[in-house]
Amino acid sequence: MALLLFLFVLLCFAAAAAESSRSPATSLFVLGDSTVSCSASILPLNLTAPSLPAGPCLFPSARRLLPDHLAAKMGLSPPPLISTLNGTAAAAARGVNFGGQYGDRGMFRMGAVGQQLRLAAETLQLLQLEAGTPQDASAAAAGAVFVLSFGTDAYARLLARGPAEADAAAPKHGRRGLGRLLADRIARAVSELYEADVRRVAVMGVAPLGCAPRVMWEGPRGLGGGRGCVEEANELIEGYNARLAARLDDLRPQLPGAAVVFCDVYKGMMEILSNPRRYGLEETREACCGLGPFKATVGCLSKEMACGAPERHLWWDLYSPTEAVDALVANWSWGSLSSSPPPDSASASGVTMMSICSPMSLQQLAYG
């Protein structure tokens, strides 16, 4: 009898483990800037050549972006760009990447958030119309995870202009006011998604762009002396991330039944910047693809410009991390285990385990 009871308990644990290995997330929808879509670019700095077809990144094997890694962890295919779909519910059922769809070309492109939200709302309405029953529509909404990643392009433009020019271009709010405006807009976007029956949302913070090749190259103009990370730039971004996290904290009690997660990309990348060799990286200042000092005078215009070992670089181009770094950020967003460094890394055993998301990991969000 005791043996039968033991076997029964063992089977229960096995069934629970099998169930937990399957993510209930059935679709992944992505809104954002160049951090989520290679069709976006930080013009006129040529983050990605405008003449290239929308979608594939240069050197694709080294340029899978954060949403691609997160989709794989959810057991889903990378969400296709909205521009590549045929407008049917079947094409959008597993998720859509709305990144790079901009409504205005202003300095901060605040209209980008609104336009992508409208596209997302239209897509959700299409899915609901095509659902067989209200229960099917409810199940589709419950299985959707939304990832929002805005701010990198806005701060890249801001930092490229320099303090005086940026303040002159934005007299009502200046450089420091951008964080307030953008954080408020993202919080409002989360509320609008909630009104569209979305219940699982992840918001990504902005990386330490003060350490990006372009910003460091421009440092001699008065910010960083070209010697290292531009602290003033990083302070601006830290302020934005803190305000965004606080706005989401304030918002959660107003959204019953929703799970809203903030992921501190800045924290993850600073860990890598502080311990590059721990993660198999050899170059943290110079971009893999570009020309000039720090490979930051001219952005990545062709794959022939790329370095031979992007996995050893922290930065792919002017402002974007390499796939190796995006993979680490994705792992720290998903849970606490980082990906293993390359086999020849001397410090593979020293890989840091941490989580950069709160109040839960993206794994918990996807399984919730």
SERO-4910 file (N, C-alpha, C, O; in steps of 0.05 Angstrom, whole numbers):
BEGIN
 pado doro    nc1    nc2    nc3   cac1   cac2   cac3    cc1    cc2    cc3    oc1    oc2    oc3
  Met    A     16    -24      0      0      0      0     17     25      0     12     45    -14
  Ala    A     38     25     16     56     47     18     69     52     -9     73     75    -18
  Leu    A     76     30    -23     89     32    -49     70     45    -69     78     62    -85
  Leu    A     44     36    -68     24     48    -87     21     78    -81     18     94   -100
  Leu    A     20     85    -55     17    114    -48     41    130    -59     38    152    -69
  Phe    A     65    118    -55     89    131    -65     88    135    -95     95    157   -105
  Leu    A     80    115   -110     78    117   -139     58    138   -147     62    152   -167
  Phe    A     35    139   -132     15    158   -139     25    187   -135     21    204   -152
  Val    A     39    191   -113     51    218   -108     71    225   -129     72    247   -139
  Leu    A     88    205   -137    108    209   -157     95    216   -184    105    234   -198
  Leu    A     73    203   -191     59    209   -216     48    237   -215     47    252   -235
  Cys    A     38    245   -192     27    272   -189     48    293   -193     44    313   -207
  Phe    A     72    289   -182     94    307   -186    102    308   -215    108    329   -226
  Ala    A    103    285   -228    111    284   -256     91    299   -273     98    313   -292
  Ala    A     65    295   -267     44    309   -283     46    339   -279     43    355   -297
  Ala    A     52    347   -254     55    376   -248     79    387   -263     78    410   -273
  Ala    A    101    372   -263    125    382   -277    120    384   -307    129    403   -320
  Ala    A    105    364   -318     99    366   -347     82    389   -353     86    403   -374
  Glu    A     62    395   -335     45    417   -340     60    444   -339     55    462   -355
  Ser    A     79    445   -319     94    470   -316    113    475   -339    122    498   -342
  Ser    A    120    454   -354    138    458   -376    125    469   -401    138    476   -421
  Arg    A     99    472   -400     84    482   -423     74    510   -416     58    514   -397
  Ser    A     83    530   -431     74    557   -426     46    562   -436     41    555   -459
  Pro    A     28    573   -420      1    579   -430      1    603   -449    -20    609   -462
  Ala    A     24    617   -452     25    639   -471     22    628   -499     39    612   -508
  Thr    A      1    637   -513     -4    627   -540      4    646   -561      5    639   -585
  Ser    A     10    671   -554     18    691   -574     35    713   -561     32    718   -537
  Leu    A     53    725   -577     70    746   -567     67    770   -586     73    768   -610
  Phe    A     59    792   -574     56    817   -589     76    837   -579     80    840   -555
  Val    A     90    851   -598    112    868   -591    108    896   -602    102    899   -625
  Leu    A    111    916   -585    111    944   -593    137    957   -584    147    951   -562
  Gly    A    148    973   -602    173    986   -594    188    999   -616    177   1004   -638
  Asp    A    213   1005   -611    230   1019   -630    251   1000   -642    246    977   -646
  Ser    A    275   1010   -647    296    994   -659    306    971   -641    320    954   -650
  Thr    A    298    972   -616    306    950   -598    291    924   -604    299    903   -595
  Val    A    268    927   -618    252    903   -624    248    898   -654    237    877   -662
  Ser    A    258    916   -671    253    913   -699    276    924   -715    284    947   -711
  Cys    A    286    908   -734    308    918   -751    297    936   -773    313    948   -787
  Ser    A    271    938   -776    260    956   -796    260    985   -786    256   1004   -801
  Ala    A    265    988   -759    267   1015   -748    295   1024   -749    314   1008   -750
  Ser    A    299   1050   -751    326   1061   -751    327   1088   -737    307   1102   -737
  Ile    A    350   1094   -725    353   1120   -712    365   1139   -732    388   1147   -730
  Leu    A    349   1147   -751    358   1166   -772    364   1193   -759    350   1200   -739
  Pro    A    383   1209   -768    399   1203   -792    425   1188   -785    445   1191   -800
  Leu    A    425   1173   -764    450   1160   -755    453   1132   -767    473   1118   -761
  Asn    A    435   1123   -784    438   1099   -799    443   1075   -782    462   1060   -786
  Leu    A    426   1071   -762    429   1047   -745    426   1022   -763    440   1003   -759
  Thr    A    407   1023   -781    404   1003   -801    400   1017   -827    385   1037   -828
  Ala    A    412   1008   -849    410   1022   -874    382   1024   -884    369   1003   -885
  Pro    A    372   1048   -890    344   1051   -899    338   1035   -925    315   1028   -930
  Ser    A    359   1030   -941    354   1016   -966    350    986   -963    342    973   -982
  Leu    A    356    976   -939    352    947   -935    323    940   -932    307    957   -923
  Pro    A    315    916   -941    287    908   -938    279    907   -909    296    899   -892
  Ala    A    254    914   -903    245    913   -875    245    884   -866    239    866   -881
  Gly    A    252    880   -841    252    854   -830    279    843   -822    288    848   -800
  Pro    A    293    829   -841    318    817   -833    339    837   -825    342    858   -837
  Cys    A    354    830   -805    376    847   -797    401    840   -814    402    819   -825
  Leu    A    419    859   -815    445    853   -826    457    830   -810    455    830   -785
  Phe    A    470    812   -824    484    790   -810    464    776   -791    469    776   -767
  Pro    A    442    765   -801    420    756   -784    429    737   -761    417    738   -740
  Ser    A    449    720   -766    457    702   -745    467    716   -720    467    705   -698
  Ala    A    475    741   -723    485    756   -700    466    778   -691    472    794   -674
  Arg    A    442    778   -703    424    801   -698    396    793   -690    377    808   -695
  Arg    A    393    769   -678    367    763   -667    363    783   -644    380    787   -627
  Leu    A    339    794   -642    333    814   -622    319    802   -599    311    778   -599
  Leu    A    315    818   -578    303    809   -553    277    794   -557    273    773   -545
  Pro    A    258    804   -573    232    789   -576    236    761   -588    221    743   -581
  Asp    A    256    757   -605    261    731   -616    269    711   -594    260    689   -594
  His    A    286    720   -576    295    703   -554    271    697   -535    268    674   -526
  Leu    A    255    717   -530    232    713   -512    211    694   -524    200    677   -510
  Ala    A    207    697   -550    188    679   -564    197    650   -562    181    633   -557
  Ala    A    223    646   -566    234    619   -564    229    607   -536    223    583   -534
  Lys    A    232    623   -515    228    613   -488    198    607   -483    192    590   -467
  Met    A    181    620   -498    152    614   -495    143    591   -513    120    584   -514
  Gly    A    162    581   -529    155    559   -547    141    570   -572    126    555   -585
  Leu    A    145    595   -579    132    607   -602    153    615   -623    177    617   -617
  Ser    A    144    619   -647    161    629   -668    164    659   -664    147    672   -652
  Pro    A    186    671   -674    189    700   -672    165    714   -685    158    707   -707
  Pro    A    153    733   -671    130    747   -682    137    762   -708    156    778   -707
  Pro    A    123    758   -729    129    771   -755    122    801   -754    104    809   -739
  Leu    A    136    817   -769    130    845   -771    102    848   -783     94    833   -801
  Ile    A     88    868   -774     61    874   -784     61    879   -814     42    872   -828
  Ser    A     83    890   -824     84    897   -853     87    872   -870     83    874   -894
  Thr    A     93    849   -859     96    825   -874     71    807   -875     71    787   -888
  Leu    A     51    815   -859     27    798   -857      7    805   -879      8    827   -891
  Asn    A    -12    787   -883    -32    791   -904    -59    802   -894    -78    803   -909
  Gly    A    -59    809   -868    -84    821   -858   -104    801   -848   -127    810   -841
  Thr    A    -98    775   -847   -117    756   -837   -112    749   -808    -90    753   -798
  Ala    A   -133    739   -795   -130    732   -767   -111    708   -764    -96    707   -744
  Ala    A   -111    690   -783    -94    667   -781    -65    675   -780    -48    663   -767
  Ala    A    -58    695   -796    -30    704   -797    -21    718   -772      2    718   -766
  Ala    A    -40    729   -757    -33    744   -733    -39    729   -707    -33    739   -685
  Ala    A    -49    704   -709    -59    690   -685    -36    684   -666    -41    683   -642
  Arg    A    -12    679   -676     10    672   -658     27    696   -649     47    693   -635
  Gly    A     18    720   -658     32    744   -649     41    761   -672     43    751   -695
  Val    A     47    786   -666     56    805   -687     76    824   -674     74    831   -650
  Asn    A     96    832   -690    115    853   -682    107    879   -696    110    881   -720
  Phe    A     98    898   -680     90    924   -691    113    944   -692    110    967   -700
  Gly    A    136    936   -683    159    953   -680    167    966   -706    166    954   -728
  Gly    A    175    991   -705    184   1006   -729    162   1020   -744    168   1033   -764
  Gln    A    138   1017   -735    115   1031   -748    111   1058   -735    100   1060   -713
  Tyr    A    121   1079   -748    121   1105   -735    101   1124   -748     97   1124   -772
  Gly    A     88   1140   -731     68   1158   -741     79   1186   -746     68   1200   -762
  Asp    A    101   1194   -734    113   1220   -739    143   1218   -739    154   1197   -731
  Arg    A    156   1238   -749    185   1238   -751    198   1259   -733    220   1268   -739
  Gly    A    184   1266   -712    195   1286   -694    218   1276   -678    226   1252   -680
  Met    A    229   1293   -662    253   1286   -647    249   1262   -629    266   1245   -627
  Phe    A    226   1261   -615    222   1240   -596    201   1219   -606    197   1199   -593
  Arg    A    189   1224   -628    170   1205   -640    150   1195   -620    145   1171   -618
  Met    A    137   1213   -605    116   1204   -586     93   1191   -601     80   1173   -590
  Gly    A     89   1199   -627     68   1187   -642     72   1158   -648     53   1144   -655
  Ala    A     96   1148   -645    102   1119   -651     86   1102   -632     75   1081   -641
  Val    A     84   1109   -607     69   1093   -588     40   1091   -596     28   1070   -596
  Gly    A     28   1114   -602      0   1115   -609     -6   1099   -634    -26   1085   -635
  Gln    A     11   1102   -655      5   1088   -680      7   1058   -676     -9   1043   -686
  Gln    A     27   1049   -661     30   1020   -657      7   1009   -640     -3    987   -644
  Leu    A     -3   1025   -620    -26   1017   -605    -51   1014   -622    -66    995   -619
  Arg    A    -54   1033   -641    -77   1030   -659    -75   1005   -676    -95    991   -680
  Leu    A    -52    999   -686    -48    975   -702    -54    950   -685    -66    931   -694
  Ala    A    -44    951   -660    -49    928   -642    -79    925   -636    -89    902   -636
  Ala    A    -93    947   -631   -122    946   -626   -137    934   -649   -155    918   -646
  Glu    A   -130    943   -673   -143    933   -697   -138    903   -700   -155    888   -708
  Thr    A   -113    894   -694   -107    866   -696   -123    850   -676   -133    828   -683
  Leu    A   -125    859   -651   -140    845   -631   -170    844   -639   -183    823   -634
  Gln    A   -180    865   -650   -208    865   -659   -212    844   -681   -232    830   -681
  Leu    A   -193    842   -699   -194    822   -720   -194    794   -709   -210    777   -717
  Leu    A   -177    789   -689   -176    763   -677   -202    757   -662   -212    734   -663
  Gln    A   -214    777   -649   -239    772   -635   -262    767   -655   -280    750   -649
  Leu    A   -262    781   -677   -283    776   -697   -281    748   -709   -301    736   -716
  Glu    A   -256    739   -712   -252    712   -724   -256    690   -704   -258    666   -712
  Ala    A   -257    696   -678   -260    675   -658   -288    662   -661   -307    675   -667
  Gly    A   -289    636   -657   -314    621   -661   -335    629   -641   -358    631   -647
  Thr    A   -327    633   -616   -345    639   -594   -333    661   -576   -309    666   -578
  Pro    A   -349    673   -559   -338    692   -540   -317    679   -522   -297    692   -514
  Gln    A   -320    653   -517   -301    639   -500   -274    637   -515   -253    639   -503
  Asp    A   -276    632   -542   -251    631   -558   -237    658   -558   -213    659   -555
  Ala    A   -252    679   -560   -241    706   -560   -228    712   -533   -206    723   -532
  Ser    A   -241    704   -511   -230    708   -484   -204    692   -481   -185    702   -469
  Ala    A   -204    667   -491   -180    650   -489   -157    662   -504   -134    661   -495
  Ala    A   -163    673   -528   -142    685   -544   -129    709   -530   -105    713   -530
  Ala    A   -146    726   -517   -136    749   -502   -120    740   -478   -100    752   -471
  Ala    A   -130    719   -464   -116    709   -440    -89    698   -447    -71    698   -430
  Gly    A    -85    687   -471    -60    675   -479    -40    694   -491    -19    686   -499
  Ala    A    -47    719   -493    -30    739   -506    -12    752   -486    -20    760   -464
  Val    A     14    754   -493     33    769   -477     42    793   -494     50    789   -517
  Phe    A     41    817   -483     50    841   -497     77    850   -485     80    852   -461
  Val    A     96    856   -502    122    868   -494    124    895   -506    122    899   -530
  Leu    A    130    915   -489    133    943   -498    162    951   -493    173    948   -471
  Ser    A    175    962   -513    203    971   -510    208    997   -525    215    996   -549
  Phe    A    203   1019   -512    206   1045   -523    227   1061   -507    231   1055   -483
  Gly    A    239   1081   -519    257   1099   -505    285   1100   -516    298   1121   -514
  Thr    A    295   1078   -527    323   1078   -537    326   1098   -559    345   1114   -559
  Asp    A    308   1097   -579    311   1115   -602    308   1145   -593    322   1162   -602
  Ala    A    289   1149   -574    285   1176   -564    310   1187   -551    318   1210   -556
  Tyr    A    322   1171   -534    346   1180   -520    370   1181   -538    388   1198   -534
  Ala    A    371   1164   -558    393   1166   -578    393   1193   -592    414   1205   -596
  Arg    A    369   1202   -600    367   1228   -613    374   1250   -594    388   1269   -601
  Leu    A    364   1247   -570    370   1268   -550    399   1271   -545    410   1293   -545
  Leu    A    413   1249   -541    442   1249   -535    458   1258   -559    479   1270   -556
  Ala    A    448   1252   -583    463   1260   -607    463   1290   -611    481   1301   -623
  Arg    A    443   1303   -601    440   1332   -605    458   1348   -586    466   1371   -593
  Gly    A    465   1337   -563    480   1352   -543    461   1368   -526    438   1374   -533
  Pro    A    470   1376   -502    452   1389   -482    438   1414   -492    414   1416   -490
  Ala    A    453   1433   -502    441   1459   -510    422   1455   -533    400   1466   -532
  Glu    A    429   1440   -553    412   1437   -576    387   1421   -569    365   1427   -578
  Ala    A    390   1401   -551    367   1385   -543    347   1402   -527    323   1400   -532
  Asp    A    357   1418   -509    339   1436   -493    325   1456   -511    302   1463   -507
  Ala    A    340   1466   -531    328   1485   -550    306   1472   -567    286   1485   -574
  Ala    A    310   1446   -574    290   1432   -590    266   1424   -574    245   1419   -585
  Ala    A    269   1423   -548    247   1415   -531    244   1435   -508    248   1427   -485
  Pro    A    236   1460   -514    237   1480   -493    217   1476   -471    221   1486   -449
  Lys    A    196   1461   -475    175   1457   -454    184   1437   -433    175   1438   -410
  His    A    202   1419   -440    209   1398   -421    239   1393   -419    248   1382   -399
  Gly    A    254   1401   -440    283   1397   -439    291   1368   -438    274   1350   -441
  Arg    A    316   1363   -434    326   1335   -434    315   1319   -411    307   1296   -415
  Arg    A    314   1330   -387    305   1315   -364    275   1312   -364    265   1293   -352
  Gly    A    261   1329   -377    232   1326   -379    223   1303   -397    200   1294   -395
  Leu    A    241   1294   -415    233   1272   -433    226   1247   -417    207   1234   -425
  Gly    A    240   1241   -396    234   1218   -380    206   1218   -370    192   1197   -370
  Arg    A    197   1241   -360    170   1243   -349    149   1239   -372    130   1224   -368
  Leu    A    153   1252   -394    134   1249   -416    132   1221   -426    110   1210   -431
  Leu    A    156   1209   -430    156   1182   -442    145   1161   -422    130   1143   -430
  Ala    A    152   1163   -396    142   1145   -376    112   1147   -374     98   1126   -372
  Asp    A    101   1171   -375     72   1175   -373     59   1163   -398     37   1152   -395
  Arg    A     71   1166   -421     59   1155   -445     59   1125   -445     39   1113   -453
  Ile    A     80   1112   -436     81   1083   -434     60   1073   -414     47   1053   -420
  Ala    A     58   1086   -392     38   1078   -372      9   1080   -383     -8   1063   -379
  Arg    A      5   1102   -398    -21   1105   -411    -26   1083   -432    -49   1073   -435
  Ala    A     -5   1075   -446     -7   1053   -465    -15   1027   -452    -31   1012   -462
  Val    A     -4   1022   -428    -11    997   -414    -40    998   -406    -54    978   -408
  Ser    A    -50   1021   -398    -78   1024   -391    -96   1020   -415   -117   1007   -413
  Glu    A    -88   1030   -438   -103   1026   -463   -104    997   -471   -124    987   -481
  Leu    A    -82    983   -467    -82    954   -473   -100    939   -454   -114    920   -462
  Tyr    A   -101    947   -429   -119    935   -410   -148    938   -419   -164    920   -416
  Glu    A   -155    962   -428   -182    967   -438   -189    949   -462   -212    945   -468
  Ala    A   -168    940   -476   -172    922   -499   -170    893   -491   -167    875   -507
  Asp    A   -173    888   -465   -174    861   -453   -146    847   -451   -145    823   -447
  Val    A   -125    862   -455    -98    851   -451    -92    850   -421    -97    869   -407
  Arg    A    -82    827   -412    -78    824   -383    -49    817   -375    -43    816   -352
  Arg    A    -32    813   -395     -4    807   -389     14    825   -405     15    823   -430
  Val    A     28    843   -392     45    863   -405     73    864   -392     75    864   -368
  Ala    A     93    864   -409    121    868   -399    131    894   -412    129    898   -436
  Val    A    143    911   -395    154    937   -405    184    936   -400    193    931   -378
  Met    A    199    940   -421    228    939   -420    240    967   -416    231    986   -428
  Gly    A    259    970   -398    273    995   -394    294   1000   -415    297    984   -434
  Val    A    308   1022   -413    328   1031   -433    356   1023   -423    361   1025   -399
  Ala    A    373   1015   -441    400   1006   -434    417   1031   -428    409   1053   -433
  Pro    A    441   1027   -416    459   1049   -410    472   1060   -435    495   1053   -442
  Leu    A    458   1077   -449    468   1088   -474    492   1106   -471    505   1113   -490
  Gly    A    497   1115   -446    521   1131   -441    546   1115   -447    568   1126   -449
  Cys    A    543   1088   -448    566   1071   -454    565   1061   -483    583   1046   -491
  Ala    A    546   1071   -499    544   1063   -527    566   1076   -544    574   1098   -537
  Pro    A    575   1063   -565    597   1074   -581    593   1103   -591    611   1119   -589
  Arg    A    569   1109   -600    564   1135   -611    566   1157   -590    578   1178   -595
  Val    A    555   1151   -566    555   1171   -545    584   1175   -535    592   1198   -530
  Met    A    599   1153   -533    627   1156   -524    644   1171   -545    662   1186   -538
  Trp    A    638   1166   -570    653   1179   -591    647   1209   -590    665   1225   -596
  Glu    A    623   1217   -584    616   1245   -583    624   1257   -556    621   1282   -552
  Gly    A    635   1241   -538    643   1251   -512    662   1275   -513    658   1293   -497
  Pro    A    682   1275   -531    700   1298   -531    687   1325   -535    699   1346   -531
  Arg    A    661   1325   -545    647   1350   -548    639   1362   -522    627   1384   -521
  Gly    A    646   1349   -500    642   1362   -474    629   1345   -453    626   1354   -430
  Leu    A    622   1319   -459    609   1303   -440    627   1283   -426    629   1282   -402
  Gly    A    641   1267   -442    656   1245   -430    686   1245   -437    700   1227   -427
  Gly    A    695   1263   -453    723   1264   -459    732   1241   -476    756   1237   -481
  Gly    A    714   1224   -486    721   1202   -503    735   1179   -488    745   1161   -501
  Arg    A    735   1180   -461    751   1160   -446    734   1136   -438    744   1114   -434
  Gly    A    708   1140   -434    691   1118   -425    662   1126   -425    654   1145   -439
  Cys    A    646   1113   -409    618   1118   -408    613   1147   -400    626   1159   -384
  Val    A    593   1159   -413    585   1186   -407    564   1185   -384    541   1179   -389
  Glu    A    573   1192   -361    557   1189   -337    531   1206   -338    510   1197   -329
  Glu    A    533   1230   -349    510   1247   -350    488   1234   -366    464   1236   -360
  Ala    A    496   1222   -388    476   1208   -405    464   1185   -390    439   1181   -392
  Asn    A    480   1169   -376    469   1146   -361    451   1156   -338    431   1142   -332
  Glu    A    457   1178   -326    440   1189   -305    412   1196   -316    392   1191   -303
  Leu    A    412   1207   -340    386   1214   -352    369   1189   -356    345   1188   -350
  Ile    A    382   1168   -366    368   1143   -372    360   1129   -346    338   1117   -344
  Glu    A    377   1129   -326    370   1117   -300    345   1132   -289    328   1119   -277
  Gly    A    345   1158   -292    321   1173   -282    296   1165   -297    275   1162   -284
  Tyr    A    298   1161   -323    275   1152   -338    265   1125   -329    242   1120   -324
  Asn    A    284   1106   -327    277   1079   -319    264   1079   -291    244   1064   -287
  Ala    A    275   1095   -273    263   1096   -246    235   1107   -246    217   1097   -233
  Arg    A    231   1128   -263    204   1140   -264    184   1120   -277    161   1118   -269
  Leu    A    193   1106   -298    176   1087   -311    168   1065   -292    145   1057   -290
  Ala    A    187   1054   -277    181   1033   -257    161   1043   -236    143   1029   -229
  Ala    A    165   1068   -227    147   1080   -207    119   1083   -219     99   1078   -205
  Arg    A    117   1092   -244     90   1096   -256     76   1069   -259     51   1068   -254
  Leu    A     90   1048   -265     77   1022   -267     69   1012   -240     48    999   -237
  Asp    A     85   1018   -219     77   1010   -192     51   1024   -184     34   1011   -172
  Asp    A     48   1049   -191     24   1064   -185      0   1053   -201    -23   1055   -192
  Leu    A      6   1043   -225    -16   1035   -243    -27   1008   -236    -51   1003   -240
  Arg    A    -12    990   -225    -21    962   -221    -46    960   -205    -64    945   -212
  Pro    A    -50    975   -182    -75    972   -167    -99    980   -183   -122    973   -176
  Gln    A    -95    996   -204   -118   1005   -220   -126    985   -242   -145    990   -256
  Leu    A   -111    963   -245   -115    944   -266   -120    916   -254   -103    899   -256
  Pro    A   -143    912   -241   -148    886   -228   -147    863   -249   -158    865   -270
  Gly    A   -134    841   -241   -132    818   -258   -109    819   -278   -105    800   -293
  Ala    A    -95    841   -279    -73    844   -298    -46    839   -284    -43    843   -260
  Ala    A    -27    830   -300      1    827   -291     18    846   -308     20    842   -332
  Val    A     31    865   -295     47    885   -309     75    883   -298     80    887   -274
  Val    A     94    877   -315    122    872   -307    140    894   -318    137    903   -341
  Phe    A    159    903   -302    180    921   -311    207    906   -311    214    894   -291
  Cys    A    222    907   -333    248    894   -335    270    915   -338    270    931   -356
  Asp    A    288    914   -319    310    934   -318    333    926   -335    353    914   -326
  Val    A    331    932   -361    352    925   -380    378    939   -373    400    928   -377
  Tyr    A    376    963   -362    400    978   -353    416    961   -333    441    959   -335
  Lys    A    403    950   -314    416    933   -293    431    910   -306    454    905   -299
  Gly    A    417    896   -324    430    873   -337    455    880   -353    475    867   -351
  Met    A    453    902   -368    475    909   -385    499    921   -369    522    918   -376
  Met    A    493    934   -346    514    943   -329    529    920   -317    553    922   -312
  Glu    A    515    898   -311    529    874   -301    548    864   -322    571    856   -315
  Ile    A    540    864   -347    557    854   -368    581    873   -372    604    865   -376
  Leu    A    575    899   -372    596    919   -375    617    917   -353    641    922   -357
  Ser    A    608    910   -329    627    909   -306    643    883   -307    665    882   -296
  Asn    A    633    862   -320    646    836   -320    645    823   -347    635    801   -350
  Pro    A    656    837   -368    653    827   -395    664    799   -400    651    783   -413
  Arg    A    687    793   -389    700    767   -394    684    744   -381    686    721   -390
  Arg    A    670    750   -360    653    730   -348    632    719   -368    623    697   -366
  Tyr    A    625    736   -387    605    729   -407    616    725   -435    602    725   -455
  Gly    A    642    721   -436    655    715   -462    659    738   -480    664    735   -504
  Leu    A    658    763   -469    661    787   -486    689    798   -483    702    797   -462
  Glu    A    699    808   -505    726    820   -505    726    850   -511    745    864   -505
  Glu    A    705    860   -524    703    888   -532    677    900   -523    656    892   -531
  Thr    A    680    921   -506    656    933   -495    653    962   -504    632    975   -497
  Arg    A    672    973   -518    671   1001   -525    666   1005   -555    650   1022   -563
  Glu    A    679    989   -571    677    992   -600    654    975   -612    651    951   -604
  Ala    A    639    986   -630    617    971   -643    629    950   -661    651    951   -670
  Cys    A    613    929   -666    621    908   -685    618    918   -714    635    912   -731
  Cys    A    598    934   -720    592    942   -747    591    973   -749    573    985   -737
  Gly    A    609    985   -764    610   1014   -767    637   1023   -775    655   1006   -780
  Leu    A    641   1049   -777    667   1060   -785    675   1083   -766    658   1095   -753
  Gly    A    701   1088   -765    711   1110   -749    718   1102   -721    716   1079   -714
  Pro    A    725   1122   -704    731   1116   -676    707   1103   -662    684   1112   -666
  Phe    A    712   1083   -647    692   1067   -634    673   1054   -654    652   1043   -647
  Lys    A    680   1055   -680    663   1046   -702    636   1060   -700    614   1048   -704
  Ala    A    637   1086   -694    612   1100   -687    609   1126   -704    589   1140   -700
  Thr    A    628   1131   -722    624   1155   -739    603   1151   -760    587   1168   -765
  Val    A    603   1127   -771    583   1118   -791    571   1092   -782    586   1074   -773
  Gly    A    545   1090   -783    531   1066   -773    535   1043   -792    549   1044   -812
  Cys    A    521   1021   -786    524    996   -801    508    998   -827    483    998   -826
  Leu    A    521    998   -849    508   1001   -875    509    976   -892    493    973   -911
  Ser    A    526    957   -886    528    932   -901    541    911   -884    556    918   -865
  Lys    A    536    886   -890    547    865   -874    577    863   -877    591    852   -860
  Glu    A    588    874   -898    617    874   -902    631    892   -881    655    889   -877
  Met    A    616    910   -869    628    928   -849    630    914   -822    643    924   -804
  Ala    A    616    891   -818    615    878   -792    641    864   -785    656    856   -802
  Cys    A    645    862   -759    669    848   -749    665    818   -753    644    808   -759
  Gly    A    687    803   -749    686    775   -754    675    759   -731    667    736   -735
  Ala    A    674    770   -707    665    755   -684    646    773   -667    653    782   -646
  Pro    A    622    778   -677    603    795   -662    597    784   -634    590    800   -616
  Glu    A    599    758   -630    593    747   -604    613    756   -583    608    752   -559
  Arg    A    635    767   -591    655    777   -572    651    807   -566    666    819   -550
  His    A    632    819   -579    627    848   -575    602    852   -559    583    836   -560
  Leu    A    602    873   -543    577    881   -529    559    896   -548    534    892   -547
  Trp    A    570    914   -564    553    931   -582    555    921   -610    576    916   -621
  Trp    A    532    920   -623    531    913   -651    537    937   -669    553    936   -687
  Asp    A    523    959   -663    528    984   -678    528   1008   -660    537   1006   -637
  Leu    A    518   1030   -669    519   1055   -654    507   1053   -626    519   1063   -607
  Tyr    A    484   1040   -624    469   1039   -599    459   1011   -592    449   1007   -569
  Ser    A    460    992   -610    447    966   -606    466    945   -595    488    943   -605
  Pro    A    457    929   -576    474    907   -567    474    884   -587    457    883   -604
  Thr    A    494    867   -584    495    843   -601    475    822   -592    463    825   -571
  Glu    A    472    801   -608    454    780   -601    463    767   -574    446    759   -558
  Ala    A    489    764   -571    499    752   -546    489    767   -521    482    754   -501
  Val    A    489    793   -523    480    809   -500    450    808   -498    439    806   -476
  Asp    A    436    809   -520    406    807   -520    398    780   -507    378    778   -493
  Ala    A    413    759   -513    407    733   -502    410    732   -472    393    721   -458
  Leu    A    431    745   -462    435    747   -433    412    763   -420    401    755   -399
  Val    A    405    786   -432    383    802   -421    357    786   -422    341    788   -403
  Ala    A    352    771   -443    328    755   -445    327    734   -423    306    729   -411
  Asn    A    350    721   -417    351    701   -396    346    713   -369    332    701   -352
  Trp    A    358    736   -364    354    749   -338    325    760   -336    315    762   -314
  Ser    A    312    766   -358    284    775   -358    266    751   -353    246    752   -339
  Trp    A    274    728   -365    257    704   -363    258    692   -335    238    684   -324
  Gly    A    282    692   -323    284    681   -296    309    692   -283    313    716   -282
  Ser    A    325    674   -273    350    683   -260    375    670   -271    397    678   -264
  Leu    A    372    650   -288    395    636   -299    404    650   -324    388    654   -343
  Ser    A    429    657   -325    440    669   -350    449    647   -368    453    624   -359
  Ser    A    452    653   -394    461    633   -413    491    628   -408    505    645   -398
  Ser    A    500    605   -416    528    598   -412    545    613   -431    538    617   -454
  Pro    A    568    622   -421    587    635   -439    599    616   -459    595    591   -456
  Pro    A    612    625   -479    625    607   -498    643    587   -484    655    594   -463
  Pro    A    647    563   -495    662    542   -481    691    551   -475    702    541   -455
  Asp    A    702    569   -491    730    577   -486    732    600   -466    754    610   -462
  Ser    A    710    608   -455    711    630   -435    725    620   -410    719    599   -399
  Ala    A    744    636   -401    761    628   -378    745    629   -352    753    615   -333
  Ser    A    723    644   -351    709    647   -326    680    637   -328    662    649   -316
  Ala    A    676    615   -343    649    606   -347    635    599   -321    610    601   -319
  Ser    A    650    591   -300    638    583   -275    629    607   -259    615    604   -239
  Gly    A    637    631   -267    630    655   -252    606    670   -262    602    693   -254
  Val    A    589    658   -279    566    671   -290    547    679   -268    540    663   -251
  Thr    A    537    704   -270    519    714   -249    490    705   -254    481    704   -277
  Met    A    477    697   -233    449    690   -233    433    712   -221    437    719   -197
  Met    A    415    724   -236    398    745   -225    373    748   -242    371    738   -264
  Ser    A    355    763   -231    330    770   -246    329    801   -248    335    815   -229
  Ile    A    321    811   -271    320    840   -275    292    850   -277    287    873   -283
  Cys    A    272    832   -273    244    840   -276    230    840   -249    237    824   -231
  Ser    A    210    857   -246    194    858   -222    165    866   -229    162    880   -249
  Pro    A    145    858   -214    147    842   -190    149    812   -195    148    796   -176
  Met    A    151    804   -220    154    776   -226    172    774   -251    176    793   -265
  Ser    A    181    749   -257    197    745   -281    178    742   -305    154    738   -302
  Leu    A    190    743   -329    174    739   -353    165    710   -355    144    705   -367
  Gln    A    180    692   -344    170    664   -343    145    662   -327    126    649   -335
  Gln    A    144    675   -304    120    675   -288     97    689   -302     74    681   -300
  Leu    A    104    710   -317     83    724   -332     72    706   -354     47    706   -358
  Ala    A     89    692   -368     80    675   -389     65    651   -379     47    641   -393
  Tyr    A     71    641   -355     58    618   -345     33    625   -328     18    607   -320
  Gly    A     29    651   -323      8    659   -305    -19    658   -318    -39    664   -305
***
